[in-house]
Amino acid sequence: MSLLEKDLIENKVGFKLDPVTPESLISEINNAASFDASEFVITNKKESMSDSFINANFPTLCRSIQSYIQRIVEDMLKSEMTEDGVEIHHGAISGNPNSIRIIKEHIEEYLTNNGLLNSNFPNYYPDLTEAIFQEVFGWGPLSVWRNDPESEKAKVVGQNIWFMKEGKWELQHFKFRSMTHIYDLFERIKMLNPENKLDRFQNTELESVTEDGIRVSIMVPGRTYQPVITLRRQTVTNYSFEKQAALGTLPTEAIEVFKILSILNLNQIIAGPPGTGKSTFLLTMLSESKDMHTAYIESRFEHFPNILFPKSPIIHIQGTQRDIEGELENTVFPALLRHDIEQVIAAEVRRVEVELYGSAGERGIQKLMGTFHSKFPENIPGILARLSIQHNQSNGLNYSDEYLRFAENLHFSITMEQLDEKNKKVSGVQFYELNEETWETQIVRIMAYDRKGDSWSFNSNIPERIKSIAKIYHESDVERLEILLKELEEKYPMKEELKRSIGLKASRS
């Protein structure tokens, strides 16, 4: 019998703060099963119910229905329908519509048969069935956030709950009723992935993702004083540069510049600190090149490009976070190339993915895109070099050689910054130029943001090496890009000292 099946049948609470004994669990289930149905029959509306009545009775009703559905699972086990029972419960927390429908049907059946349809429930839930489902099989009060499409993030610290609204965190008027209530939710979240582990000793952090694309991060006591949950999701539905300009992320006059940059067969990185909108910008660039045969690589499924661009030839790949025995480089990537991949997207460039940027051309990749945690464009080749050395510790790599290798294979970067929670900007667009005689790396900016003046300036000097690479497939687009940049430079000229900066200078070994 699997751990999941045992959890469903025995009602174990893996993080309960008070000592848990078999006797206490049996007593709790027995007490719940023998409740008096008449105590739940009420005539008042939910808005007028006292909190004490909710706290005293609603949890008991939830435990009784949990016991009822556990008996249904036991019947499935006896009739060799184990897989169906497990999948239904797994799908409930993961957001599978069919699983949710089946469990709600059982809840409504129980309420109807016992005359409990008018029972009391917390007023932050829309109806009784939803309230019971979320308390026993779902996300508890966090389901309120899941049903609010405008909120990008939710956070729980202890029992308190915050939602992010219009760029600001707002403390909610409701919260988890107890720590045990939170730890029950943790047990259900562990079901999202068979590899998920969470306890107070060795595995005090957990990251996972639901079927509907919500990213879940958890830290528990042992690591923190109180349990912490953060939920994040993409709320953007319009991935276009017109939308980015409307939000003030880039100037309207530069929309066509970014559209051209998106289709050029060049290796690029979108860089910036966390929360600066890198993933949204990456998907916006993908919207312009979505007809290319693309491999979209993530450590876990989060952004779902096949749903965003359903008619595009995108292969969505889930890698491992630890790159066991070079899985990405030695197994996944060679397999992808057999599917005629033209463009590779690394949703987040870490130590595992960094080699893609070091040898993209050698592998036959026409184009490479990714996101990266760095604020300064001058540092990007150096950070990539250091990550490569860390990833290949036994190979005796030289930092200078690695820096130049990445500067040669990385063609341009887009850097982003965040002024506040709602205000995100493209802070710069820069090409990387390598002088093959002096081995000096130069960063050539074509666009720069001035925070003081809240404005952008432009430079039309595209390095010759970059132009020659881009013109192989897009000669007319490169010529159009030069014309646009010259027009923008005339209107918004860049200061001379911003146009170029020097990176590492070294000699080839």
PyMOL commands that set and color helices and strands:
alter all, ss='L'
color gray80, all
select helices_A, chain A and resi 3-10+22-33+37-40+46-48+51-78+82-94+97-113+128-136+140-146+179-192+241-246+252-263+278-288+305-308+324-337+354-358+361-363+377-391+393-395+399-409+464-491+496-499
alter helices_A, ss='H'
color red, helices_A
select strands_A, chain A and resi 153-157+160-165+168-171+205-209+215-219+228-232+268-271+294-298+314-318+343-346+367-372+412-418+424-435+440-450+455-458+500-505
alter strands_A, ss='S'
color yellow, strands_A
deselect
rebuild
show_as cartoon
